[in-house]
C-alpha cells in the first residue's frame, strides 16, 4: 500500500510523459500582513528525504533542517513572492498563482510539467495540474511547501525589526489575539493587507481605538 508521500502517488499525476516535473506550493495566503511566498522544486525521481511532509505538519526546527536538505539534494529550486500591493490589486488567489509562476520562471532547469498544490492552476506558461492537498501527497510539492514556509517565516522575523510593536516574529502575520490587539492599538503598518483588515479596523474605529 502506498504511503502518503509515495512517489507512486506523485507519478500518478504525471500522465503527459513529462520527464522534468516541479512541485509548487505557497505560504502566506491567510495572514493579515506580508507577501505571499511560493516555491518550485525539482527533486530527483524516487529520492527519499526522511521526514518530508506538508510544512504545516512539521515543527519550525524540522522545517529548517529539511530546508537545507532539500536545497542540497534537489535538482533545482527557486522561491519567489508577490507583494502586499499585488495581493490588494489582484486578490490573494491570483497573487499566489503569480508567486508560483515567478518561482517556476526562476528555475535554471526548465520543467515540462508543474504540479500545483490546491484545486486551481491558472495562467502557467507550462502545463500545470492542480493537486488537492498535494503538499501531503507528493514529495516535490511537500518540498516546495517547506521552502516557501521557511522563506516567509524568515521574512517575518526581518519585518519584526522594522515594526517590533506588532510581534511579527512570533505570529508571522496571522490573526492571533496579540496581533489584532496591536493593530487596534497602533493601526495598520505598510506591511498589512488592508483588505484583510476591514472587520478589525471597523471594530476598532467603532470603539475609538484608532
C-alpha positions as CSV (number, residue, x, y, z in Angstrom):
1,X,0.0,0.0,0.0
2,X,1.4,3.4,-1.0
3,X,2.4,5.8,1.8
4,X,1.1,9.3,1.9
5,X,4.1,10.9,0.3
6,X,4.9,8.0,-2.0
7,X,6.4,8.6,-5.4
8,X,3.7,6.3,-6.8
9,X,1.1,8.9,-5.8
10,X,3.1,11.7,-7.5
11,X,3.8,9.7,-10.6
12,X,0.0,9.1,-11.0
13,X,-0.4,12.8,-11.7
14,X,2.2,12.7,-14.5
15,X,0.1,11.5,-17.4
16,X,1.6,13.5,-20.2
17,X,5.0,11.8,-20.3
18,X,6.8,14.8,-18.8
19,X,10.4,14.0,-17.8
20,X,11.2,17.1,-15.7
21,X,8.5,17.9,-13.2
22,X,8.4,20.6,-10.5
23,X,6.2,20.8,-7.4
24,X,4.8,24.2,-6.4
25,X,3.3,25.5,-3.2
26,X,2.7,28.8,-1.5
27,X,2.9,30.1,2.1
28,X,1.1,33.0,3.4
29,X,-2.4,33.1,1.9
30,X,-4.1,33.5,5.3
31,X,-2.1,36.1,7.2
32,X,-3.1,39.7,7.7
33,X,0.3,41.0,6.6
34,X,3.3,40.4,4.4
35,X,3.8,39.0,0.9
36,X,2.7,35.6,-0.2
37,X,5.7,33.3,-0.9
38,X,5.9,30.4,-3.3
39,X,8.5,27.8,-4.2
40,X,9.1,25.5,-7.1
41,X,11.2,22.3,-6.5
42,X,12.5,19.7,-8.9
43,X,13.5,16.5,-7.0
44,X,15.3,13.5,-8.4
45,X,12.6,10.9,-9.1
46,X,12.3,8.5,-6.2
47,X,14.5,10.4,-3.8
48,X,13.7,9.8,-0.2
49,X,14.1,12.7,2.2
50,X,13.3,11.4,5.7
51,X,10.5,13.3,7.4
52,X,9.4,15.1,4.2
53,X,5.8,16.2,4.7
54,X,3.3,19.1,4.4
55,X,5.1,22.0,6.1
56,X,2.1,22.7,8.4
57,X,2.6,19.3,10.0
58,X,6.2,20.0,10.9
59,X,7.9,21.9,13.7
60,X,9.8,25.0,12.9
61,X,13.1,23.2,13.8
62,X,12.2,20.3,11.5
63,X,11.3,22.7,8.6
64,X,14.6,24.5,8.9
65,X,16.5,21.1,8.8
66,X,14.6,19.9,5.8
67,X,15.0,23.3,4.1
68,X,18.8,22.8,4.0
69,X,18.5,19.1,2.9
70,X,16.0,19.9,0.1
71,X,18.2,22.6,-1.3
72,X,21.3,20.4,-1.1
73,X,19.6,17.3,-2.8
74,X,17.2,18.8,-5.3
75,X,17.9,19.1,-9.0
76,X,16.8,22.8,-8.8
77,X,14.6,25.0,-6.7
78,X,13.5,28.6,-6.5
79,X,11.5,30.9,-4.2
80,X,9.6,34.0,-5.2
81,X,6.8,36.1,-3.8
82,X,4.0,38.6,-4.6
83,X,4.0,41.8,-2.7
84,X,1.2,43.2,-0.5
85,X,0.2,45.8,-3.1
86,X,-0.2,43.0,-5.6
87,X,-2.4,41.0,-3.2
88,X,-4.5,44.0,-2.8
89,X,-4.8,44.7,-6.5
90,X,-5.5,41.2,-7.8
91,X,-6.6,39.2,-4.7
92,X,-4.8,36.6,-2.7
93,X,-5.5,33.6,-5.0
94,X,-4.3,35.4,-8.1
95,X,-1.3,36.7,-6.2
96,X,-0.5,33.1,-5.1
97,X,-0.6,32.0,-8.7
98,X,1.7,34.9,-9.7
99,X,4.2,34.0,-7.0
100,X,4.3,30.4,-8.2
101,X,4.7,31.4,-11.8
102,X,7.6,33.6,-10.7
103,X,9.2,30.8,-8.8
104,X,9.0,28.5,-11.9
105,X,10.5,31.2,-14.1
106,X,13.5,31.4,-11.8
107,X,14.3,27.7,-12.2
108,X,17.5,27.2,-14.2
109,X,16.3,23.7,-15.1
110,X,13.1,24.2,-17.1
111,X,10.3,21.8,-16.1
112,X,7.9,20.3,-18.6
113,X,5.1,20.0,-16.0
114,X,4.2,21.7,-12.8
115,X,2.2,20.1,-10.0
116,X,0.4,22.8,-8.1
117,X,-0.9,22.4,-4.6
118,X,-4.6,23.1,-4.4
119,X,-7.6,23.0,-6.8
120,X,-6.5,25.8,-9.2
121,X,-3.7,26.1,-11.7
122,X,-4.1,29.3,-13.6
123,X,-2.2,31.0,-16.4
124,X,1.0,29.0,-16.2
125,X,3.3,29.1,-19.2
126,X,4.0,25.3,-19.0
127,X,1.5,22.5,-18.5
128,X,0.3,22.6,-14.9
129,X,-2.0,20.3,-12.8
130,X,-3.7,21.1,-9.5
131,X,-3.3,18.5,-6.8
132,X,-5.7,18.9,-3.9
133,X,-3.8,18.6,-0.6
134,X,-0.8,17.9,-2.8
135,X,1.6,19.0,0.0
136,X,0.6,15.9,1.9
137,X,0.7,13.6,-1.1
138,X,3.5,14.5,-3.5
139,X,7.2,14.7,-2.4
140,X,8.0,17.6,-4.8
141,X,5.0,19.7,-3.6
142,X,5.8,18.9,0.1
143,X,9.4,20.1,-0.6
144,X,8.1,23.3,-2.1
145,X,5.8,23.9,0.8
146,X,8.7,23.7,3.2
147,X,10.9,26.1,1.2
148,X,8.1,28.7,0.9
149,X,7.2,28.5,4.6
150,X,10.8,28.8,5.8
151,X,11.5,31.8,3.5
152,X,8.3,33.5,4.6
153,X,9.0,32.9,8.3
154,X,12.5,34.4,7.8
155,X,11.0,37.4,6.1
156,X,8.5,37.9,9.0
157,X,11.4,37.8,11.5
158,X,13.1,40.6,9.5
159,X,9.9,42.5,9.3
160,X,9.7,42.4,13.1
161,X,12.9,44.5,13.2
162,X,11.1,47.3,11.3
163,X,7.8,47.1,13.1
164,X,8.5,45.5,16.5
165,X,5.3,46.7,18.1
166,X,3.3,44.1,16.0
167,X,5.1,41.0,17.0
168,X,5.6,39.6,13.5
169,X,8.4,37.3,14.6
170,X,6.0,35.4,16.9
171,X,2.8,35.2,14.8
172,X,4.2,35.6,11.3
173,X,1.3,37.9,10.3
174,X,-1.5,35.6,11.3
175,X,-4.6,36.8,13.0
176,X,-3.7,36.0,16.6
177,X,-5.2,37.8,19.5
178,X,-1.9,39.7,20.2
179,X,-1.6,40.7,16.5
180,X,-5.2,42.0,16.4
181,X,-4.7,43.9,19.6
182,X,-1.6,45.5,18.2
183,X,-3.5,46.6,15.1
184,X,-6.2,48.1,17.2
185,X,-3.7,49.9,19.3
186,X,-1.3,51.2,16.6
187,X,-3.3,51.0,13.4
188,X,-2.0,49.1,10.3
189,X,1.6,49.4,9.1
190,X,2.7,49.3,5.4
191,X,3.1,45.6,5.6
192,X,-0.6,45.0,6.4
193,X,-3.1,43.8,3.8
194,X,-5.8,46.4,4.3
195,X,-8.5,44.3,2.5
196,X,-7.9,41.6,5.1
197,X,-8.4,44.1,8.0
198,X,-11.8,45.6,7.3
199,X,-13.6,44.0,10.2
200,X,-10.6,44.6,12.6
201,X,-10.4,48.3,11.6
202,X,-14.2,48.8,11.6
203,X,-14.4,47.3,15.1
204,X,-11.5,49.5,16.3
205,X,-13.0,52.6,14.8
206,X,-16.3,52.0,16.4
207,X,-14.6,51.6,19.7
208,X,-12.5,54.7,19.1
209,X,-9.3,52.7,19.3
210,X,-7.7,54.1,16.2
